[in-house]
Each structure stands twice: as structure tokens, then as C-alpha cells.
Amino acid sequence: MFYSISNKTWMFFLVFICLFITLKSFANDAITIGHSETLYSKVLNEQRTILVHLPDEYDATQNNRYPVLYTLDGAHHFSHMVGTIQRLENEMIVPHIVVAIVTENGKQRFRDFTPSKPKNYKGKNILGEADNFMHFLSSELIPYIDKKYKTQAVRTLAGHSAGGLFSVHTLFLAPDLFQHYIIMSPAVRYNKMALINKIARSLNVRTQLKVFLFMTMANEPGFELSINRLVQVLKKQSPKSLEWQFHEYENESHMSNPSKTFHNAMIEIGKYRGWSVSPELAQQTSKKIKAHFQRLSEKFNQDIKLAEDVITNIGFAAKDQGRLNQAIDLFKLGIFWYPSSSILHDLLASTFVANNELNEALVMQQKAVKFAQVHNSDNLKDLNQHLQNIKNKLEEK
């Protein structure tokens, strides 16, 4: 007997089978987004826990270095921030980022994130030691991360609520400690808005503040008055060198605000920093792309270039679409930025082959094999096979 099965039923059946296969394939494999470490702080006189996420492509033997995101309240934000970063990396909006997160308990949170202590305070919690916590970041945690991992001197600080209060305090007291600030629903109402009053006084004499600020507020009436007052101070008194944005998310709550804010903030930081690659820029010649990043390097007084995997993907797309000369120029630009990359040399060699330039392909493939040997790369066998294929083609000519 035969039964008639509707398209909707078939679709449900196929989705179920795909989901079953997917779940089964992951059944015995742990999905890891990071690891924890402990660091004893002489400044704080206590052991602190940090959570660290490294990109999939991270290789301690390679020359690539990565910007670092430091986020407060790490136990709450680690997973969603790592997920956002991985998604944006796949879309080539930001380069790979190392995430280092400080976790804290309730008592530490009150102590570390508050920049002052209310007058006549008689509570049990220790308050007003934000400067000491900032000293821990600058003298212990950041040097520890920079020594252990392959980092760039490009750092972002993200803070929510009380963490946002600390982030605002750091922005105006030690702005050079971080280059980007993501501040979500900052509790600047603390201690009768004492921090805002202090900022208003300091901005009267500050002429330079070369950082990027992305600040938001959700639908949270208790925070509205103080945050709007801070925004007005920034509008009237902030120096032109401070690039900043403020957004209100009326459909978000105090607790849901961080996810939306972080996603949007990283996109805007990517634009500000030049990490993101617009479709228009990706279609430009390598000469114009190089000039674009030279201007960014001059703006930030730092060597800025496309991440290796981004220039690889752009060049591969040009090759795949038959724009071989553009692909060749892009891979050459990538090699200019990453001269010991076996992947870029291999891709340039394959593009030369597609363009029937076998002698040039041979030279590039030999270099690809050489650098793969130096770095003990897993794909050395494949690269040697590519080299042999080119030699065979030359013999056939």
C-alpha cells in the first residue's frame, strides 16, 4: 500500500533527519569556546579568575597578533560575546579577537566598580575602590595577557550596569588604557551622579580624547535621568577627538540590553577601526586597498592591515569569479602584509596556474612549501603535491 505524503510532511521529515545527524555528529565531541585561568593579584591581594577565548585560527608559532576585548561581569557575558565575535568574524566584519574576561563575586563587584563612597556610608560592603581595580588591570592583567598571548596594543573595554559605571570612570580617568569603550546601561546614578559631576569638571580642561565610545540605554526608567545627563555633558563638552555614539533601545530591558548593544557596537568599532570590509572596498584594486589602510595606520599611529584570512577570502572570491588579475594583485598585497604565509603563496601560485603563468606559479609554490616547513604546517603534504602538479604541467609544455 502506498501513502501520499504532503510537501510539508516531507520537509518536516528532512529537517528532523538533518537535526538528528547533526546532533549525533556532535554527541561525542565537546564544544569549547574558551578556558579559565587564575591569576594572583598583588594589587588586590587575592586570586582572580579570568576566562579566555582564542580564535580557531590562533597559532602561537605564527606572526599574527590580535586585538583584545576585556569585558567585566564575565560570568554573565562570556558566552554571548564570544558567539557574537565568532559570527562577525565569519562575515569578515571584525578580525579575530582574543577575549579575556575578569569574573567577580558580589562583594568584589561593589568594591571594584564604584569610583567613590557615599558620604556617611555605613553599609557592610566595601565601596569606592575602582582606582585600585583599574591599577590591577593596567599593571597586572593586561601585561599578563600581552605576555602570554599574541596580542596587539588595541584593546576594548565592555561594561554593563555597575561595570558600565566603572567603564565610564576609566574612559575619563585613564582613557589611553583602552582604545574602544562599549558601555551598556551604565549605573552613573550611583552616589547622586558624583561621577558625572566630576566628568563635567574634567572636560573643561581636557582637549584630547582619542578613543571610540559606544553607549546605550534600554527601557529602564531608573537609569534614564542620569544617563541622559551624561549624554548632555558629552554633547556640550566632549573634545572633537572623541568619536562617540549613543543609542536608546526602547524594546530592550536592563538585562537584555548587552546582547544587542555588543553586536551593534562591534560592527561600529569595525567601521571606526577599518576592520570591516565594505563590498565597494573589496572590489577595489590592491593599490587602493593598500592606500586605505595606510591612511588608517596614519590616523591611529599604528600599523593597520587586513587580517590574513580576510585578504585570503577577498582574493579567493575574485579568483572564483574569474577576475584572475585582480586576485593576483590581492594575493600579492596579502604577501606584502604577511610575507611568510604559506597559504597566501599557495593561493597566488594556483591563481598563476589558472592564468597560465606556470613559471611564476612554480616560484610561489616553492615558497609556500618552504614556509610550511618552517611553521611545521599540517598542510605540507598538500602543498608538496601542488608543487609536483606545477612541475608536471611545465614538463608537458
C-alpha positions as CSV (number, residue, x, y, z in Angstrom):
1,M,0.0,0.0,0.0
2,F,1.3,3.5,-0.9
3,Y,0.6,6.6,1.2
4,S,0.5,10.1,-0.1
5,I,2.9,12.4,1.8
6,S,2.5,16.2,1.7
7,N,5.4,18.5,0.9
8,K,5.1,19.9,4.4
9,T,5.5,16.5,5.9
10,W,8.5,15.7,3.8
11,M,10.1,19.0,4.8
12,F,9.5,18.2,8.5
13,F,10.9,14.7,8.0
14,L,14.1,16.1,6.3
15,V,14.6,18.7,8.9
16,F,14.3,16.0,11.6
17,I,16.8,13.7,9.9
18,C,19.3,16.6,9.4
19,L,18.9,17.7,13.0
20,F,19.4,14.1,14.2
21,I,22.5,13.6,12.1
22,T,23.9,17.0,13.3
23,L,23.3,16.2,17.0
24,K,24.7,12.7,16.6
25,S,27.9,14.1,15.0
26,F,28.5,16.3,18.0
27,A,27.5,13.7,20.5
28,N,31.0,12.7,21.4
29,D,32.7,16.0,20.8
30,A,33.0,18.8,23.4
31,I,32.2,22.2,22.0
32,T,34.6,24.6,23.7
33,I,34.5,28.4,23.5
34,G,37.3,29.1,26.0
35,H,39.1,28.2,29.2
36,S,39.6,29.6,32.6
37,E,42.8,30.7,34.3
38,T,43.6,32.0,37.8
39,L,45.9,35.0,38.4
40,Y,47.1,36.1,41.8
41,S,46.9,39.9,42.2
42,K,49.3,41.6,44.5
43,V,47.3,44.8,43.9
44,L,44.0,43.3,45.1
45,N,45.7,40.8,47.4
46,E,43.5,37.9,46.1
47,Q,43.2,35.2,43.5
48,R,41.2,36.3,40.4
49,T,39.6,34.1,37.7
50,I,39.8,35.1,34.0
51,L,38.1,33.4,31.1
52,V,39.9,33.4,27.8
53,H,38.7,32.7,24.2
54,L,41.2,32.3,21.4
55,P,40.1,32.2,17.8
56,D,40.1,28.9,15.9
57,E,43.0,30.1,13.8
58,Y,45.1,31.1,16.8
59,D,48.6,29.7,16.4
60,A,51.4,30.6,18.9
61,T,54.0,29.9,16.2
62,Q,52.6,32.3,13.6
63,N,53.2,36.1,13.4
64,N,49.5,37.1,13.6
65,R,48.6,39.3,16.6
66,Y,45.1,40.0,17.8
67,P,43.1,42.9,19.4
68,V,41.8,42.1,22.9
69,L,38.4,42.5,24.3
70,Y,38.2,42.9,28.1
71,T,34.7,42.6,29.5
72,L,33.5,42.9,33.1
73,D,30.9,40.7,34.7
74,G,32.4,37.9,32.7
75,A,30.3,35.1,34.1
76,H,27.2,36.7,32.6
77,H,28.6,37.9,29.2
78,F,31.3,35.5,28.1
79,S,29.2,33.1,26.1
80,H,27.1,35.6,24.2
81,M,30.1,37.9,23.4
82,V,32.2,35.0,22.1
83,G,29.3,33.9,20.0
84,T,28.8,37.4,18.5
85,I,32.5,37.7,17.8
86,Q,32.7,34.3,16.0
87,R,29.7,35.2,13.9
88,L,31.1,38.6,12.9
89,E,34.5,37.0,12.2
90,N,32.8,34.7,9.7
91,E,31.3,37.7,8.0
92,M,34.6,39.4,7.8
93,I,33.3,42.4,9.9
94,V,36.0,42.3,12.6
95,P,39.3,40.4,12.8
96,H,39.8,37.6,15.2
97,I,39.8,38.8,18.7
98,V,41.2,37.3,21.9
99,V,38.6,37.7,24.7
100,A,39.9,38.0,28.3
101,I,37.2,38.3,30.9
102,V,37.5,39.0,34.6
103,T,34.9,37.3,36.8
104,E,34.0,38.6,40.3
105,N,31.6,37.8,43.1
106,G,29.1,40.3,44.5
107,K,31.3,41.8,47.2
108,Q,34.2,42.3,44.7
109,R,31.7,43.9,42.3
110,F,30.7,46.6,44.7
111,R,34.2,47.2,45.7
112,D,35.9,47.2,42.3
113,F,33.3,49.0,40.1
114,T,32.4,52.0,42.3
115,P,34.7,55.1,41.9
116,S,33.6,56.8,45.2
117,K,31.9,56.1,48.5
118,P,28.8,57.9,49.5
119,K,29.1,60.4,52.4
120,N,28.2,58.9,55.8
121,Y,28.0,55.3,54.3
122,K,27.7,52.7,57.0
123,G,26.9,49.6,54.9
124,K,28.8,46.3,55.1
125,N,30.1,46.3,51.5
126,I,33.5,47.9,50.7
127,L,32.9,50.7,48.2
128,G,34.9,53.2,46.2
129,E,38.0,51.2,45.1
130,A,37.6,51.5,41.3
131,D,41.0,53.2,41.0
132,N,42.6,50.1,42.7
133,F,40.8,47.8,40.3
134,M,42.0,49.9,37.4
135,H,45.5,49.6,38.7
136,F,45.1,45.8,38.7
137,L,44.0,45.9,35.0
138,S,46.8,48.2,33.9
139,S,49.7,46.7,35.9
140,E,48.8,43.0,36.2
141,L,46.0,41.7,34.0
142,I,46.8,43.4,30.7
143,P,50.6,42.7,31.0
144,Y,49.8,39.1,31.8
145,I,47.6,38.7,28.7
146,D,50.1,40.5,26.5
147,K,53.0,38.3,27.7
148,K,51.1,35.0,27.4
149,Y,49.2,35.6,24.1
150,K,49.9,37.1,20.7
151,T,48.1,40.4,21.2
152,Q,48.0,43.8,19.5
153,A,48.1,47.0,21.6
154,V,44.4,47.5,20.6
155,R,42.0,47.0,23.5
156,T,38.3,47.3,24.0
157,L,36.6,47.5,27.4
158,A,32.9,46.4,27.7
159,G,30.9,47.1,30.9
160,H,27.2,46.8,31.8
161,S,25.4,48.4,34.7
162,A,27.9,48.7,37.6
163,G,30.5,47.6,35.1
164,G,29.3,50.4,32.8
165,L,29.9,52.8,35.7
166,F,33.5,51.6,36.0
167,S,33.9,51.8,32.3
168,V,32.8,55.5,32.3
169,H,35.2,56.2,35.1
170,T,38.1,54.6,33.2
171,L,37.2,56.4,30.0
172,F,37.7,59.8,31.6
173,L,40.4,59.0,34.2
174,A,42.7,56.7,32.1
175,P,41.4,56.9,28.5
176,D,44.6,55.5,26.9
177,L,44.2,52.2,28.7
178,F,41.7,51.2,26.1
179,Q,41.0,52.4,22.5
180,H,37.3,51.4,22.4
181,Y,34.6,51.5,25.1
182,I,31.3,49.6,25.0
183,I,29.2,51.0,27.8
184,M,25.7,49.4,28.4
185,S,23.2,50.9,30.8
186,P,25.8,52.5,33.0
187,A,24.8,52.9,36.6
188,V,26.0,56.6,36.7
189,R,23.2,57.5,39.0
190,Y,25.4,56.0,41.8
191,N,26.3,58.3,44.6
192,K,24.0,61.1,43.4
193,M,25.7,61.2,40.0
194,A,29.0,62.2,41.5
195,L,30.9,60.7,38.6
196,I,29.0,62.8,36.1
197,N,29.8,66.0,38.0
198,K,33.5,65.0,38.1
199,I,33.5,64.4,34.3
200,A,31.8,67.7,33.6
201,R,34.6,69.5,35.5
202,S,37.4,67.5,33.9
203,L,36.1,68.0,30.3
204,N,36.5,71.8,30.8
205,V,40.3,71.3,30.6
206,R,40.7,68.2,28.5
207,T,41.4,68.9,24.8
208,Q,42.3,65.4,23.6
209,L,40.3,62.1,24.0
210,K,41.2,59.9,21.0
211,V,39.0,56.9,21.7
212,F,35.7,55.5,20.4
213,L,32.7,55.2,22.7
214,F,29.5,53.3,22.0
215,M,27.0,53.8,24.8
216,T,23.4,52.6,25.1
217,M,20.4,52.7,27.4
218,A,17.4,50.3,27.4
219,N,13.8,50.8,28.6
220,E,14.9,51.4,32.2
221,P,13.3,54.5,33.9
222,G,15.5,54.3,36.9
223,F,18.6,54.9,34.7
224,E,17.1,57.4,32.3
225,L,17.7,60.7,34.1
226,S,21.4,60.1,35.0
227,I,22.3,58.6,31.6
228,N,20.6,61.5,29.7
229,R,22.5,63.9,31.9
230,L,25.8,62.2,30.9
231,V,24.8,62.4,27.3
232,Q,24.2,66.1,27.6
233,V,27.6,66.7,29.2
234,L,29.2,64.8,26.3
235,K,27.3,66.8,23.7
236,K,28.3,70.1,25.2
237,Q,31.8,69.5,26.5
238,S,33.5,66.5,24.9
239,P,36.5,67.3,22.7
240,K,36.2,66.7,18.9
241,S,38.8,63.9,19.1
242,L,36.3,61.7,21.0
243,E,34.2,59.8,18.5
244,W,31.1,58.5,20.2
245,Q,27.6,57.2,19.6
246,F,24.6,56.9,22.0
247,H,21.6,54.7,21.3
248,E,18.3,54.1,23.1
249,Y,16.8,50.6,22.7
250,E,13.2,51.0,23.9
251,N,12.3,47.4,23.3
252,E,15.2,46.1,25.4
253,S,15.3,45.6,29.2
254,H,18.2,46.2,31.5
255,M,19.2,42.6,31.3
256,S,18.6,42.1,27.6
257,N,20.4,45.2,26.5
258,P,24.0,43.8,26.5
259,S,23.4,41.3,23.7
260,K,22.0,43.8,21.2
261,T,24.5,46.5,22.2
262,F,27.5,44.3,21.9
263,H,26.6,43.2,18.4
264,N,26.0,46.7,17.1
265,A,29.0,48.1,18.9
266,M,31.4,45.6,17.4
267,I,30.1,46.5,13.9
268,E,30.6,50.2,14.6
269,I,34.1,49.6,16.1
270,G,34.9,47.7,12.9
271,K,34.0,50.6,10.8
272,Y,35.9,53.1,13.0
273,R,39.0,50.9,13.1
274,G,38.9,49.9,9.5
275,W,38.4,46.2,10.3
276,S,35.2,45.9,8.3
277,V,35.5,45.5,4.5
278,S,32.7,47.0,2.5
279,P,31.6,45.4,-0.7
280,E,32.8,48.5,-2.5
281,L,36.3,48.3,-0.9
282,A,36.5,44.6,-1.7
283,Q,36.0,45.4,-5.4
284,Q,38.8,48.0,-5.5
285,T,42.4,47.4,-6.8
286,S,45.0,46.3,-4.3
287,K,46.6,49.7,-4.7
288,K,43.5,51.5,-3.4
289,I,43.0,48.9,-0.6
290,K,46.6,49.4,0.5
291,A,46.2,53.2,0.4
292,H,43.1,52.9,2.5
293,F,44.9,51.0,5.2
294,Q,47.9,53.4,5.1
295,R,45.5,56.2,5.9
296,L,44.1,54.3,8.8
297,S,47.6,53.5,10.0
298,E,48.4,57.2,10.0
299,K,45.2,58.0,11.8
300,F,45.8,55.7,14.7
301,N,49.6,55.9,14.6
302,Q,49.8,52.1,14.3
303,D,50.3,49.5,11.6
304,I,46.8,48.5,10.5
305,K,46.2,45.9,7.8
306,L,43.5,43.4,6.8
307,A,43.5,40.2,8.7
308,E,45.2,37.4,6.7
309,D,42.0,35.3,6.4
310,V,40.1,38.4,5.2
311,I,42.5,39.2,2.4
312,T,42.6,35.5,1.6
313,N,38.8,35.3,1.3
314,I,38.6,38.5,-0.9
315,G,41.3,37.2,-3.2
316,F,39.7,33.8,-3.4
317,A,36.3,35.4,-4.3
318,A,38.0,37.3,-7.1
319,K,39.6,34.2,-8.4
320,D,36.4,32.2,-8.2
321,Q,34.6,34.9,-10.2
322,G,37.2,34.8,-13.0
323,R,38.9,38.1,-12.1
324,L,42.3,36.5,-12.1
325,N,44.4,39.6,-12.5
326,Q,42.7,41.2,-9.5
327,A,43.1,38.0,-7.5
328,I,46.8,38.0,-8.3
329,D,47.2,41.6,-7.1
330,L,45.2,40.9,-3.9
331,F,47.3,37.8,-3.0
332,K,50.5,39.9,-3.7
333,L,49.1,42.5,-1.3
334,G,48.5,39.8,1.3
335,I,52.0,38.5,0.9
336,F,53.3,42.1,1.3
337,W,51.5,42.2,4.7
338,Y,52.2,38.5,5.6
339,P,55.4,37.6,3.8
340,S,55.8,34.2,5.5
341,S,52.2,32.9,4.8
342,S,52.3,29.6,3.1
343,I,48.5,29.8,2.4
344,L,48.8,33.1,0.5
345,H,51.8,31.9,-1.5
346,D,49.8,28.7,-2.3
347,L,46.8,30.7,-3.4
348,L,48.9,33.0,-5.5
349,A,50.6,30.0,-7.2
350,S,47.2,28.4,-8.0
351,T,46.0,31.7,-9.5
352,F,49.1,31.9,-11.6
353,V,48.3,28.4,-12.8
354,A,44.8,29.4,-13.7
355,N,46.2,32.4,-15.6
356,N,48.7,30.1,-17.4
357,E,51.7,31.7,-15.8
358,L,53.4,28.5,-14.8
359,N,57.0,29.8,-14.1
360,E,55.6,32.4,-11.7
361,A,53.4,29.7,-10.1
362,L,56.5,27.5,-9.6
363,V,58.3,30.2,-7.7
364,M,55.3,30.9,-5.4
365,Q,54.6,27.3,-4.7
366,Q,58.2,26.6,-3.8
367,K,58.0,29.5,-1.3
368,A,54.7,28.1,0.0
369,V,56.4,24.7,0.8
370,K,59.3,26.5,2.4
371,F,57.2,28.5,4.8
372,A,55.0,25.5,5.6
373,Q,58.2,23.6,6.5
374,V,59.3,26.4,8.8
375,H,56.0,26.6,10.6
376,N,55.5,22.8,10.6
377,S,52.1,23.2,8.9
378,D,49.6,20.4,8.8
379,N,49.0,21.0,5.0
380,L,52.7,20.5,4.0
381,K,51.8,17.3,2.2
382,D,49.1,19.0,0.1
383,L,51.4,21.9,-0.7
384,N,54.1,19.5,-1.9
385,Q,51.5,17.8,-4.2
386,H,50.6,21.2,-5.6
387,L,54.3,21.8,-6.3
388,Q,54.6,18.5,-8.1
389,N,51.5,19.3,-10.2
390,I,53.0,22.5,-11.4
391,K,56.3,20.8,-12.3
392,N,54.3,18.2,-14.3
393,K,52.5,20.9,-16.2
394,L,55.8,22.6,-17.0
395,E,57.2,19.3,-18.3
396,E,54.1,18.9,-20.5
397,K,54.7,22.2,-22.2
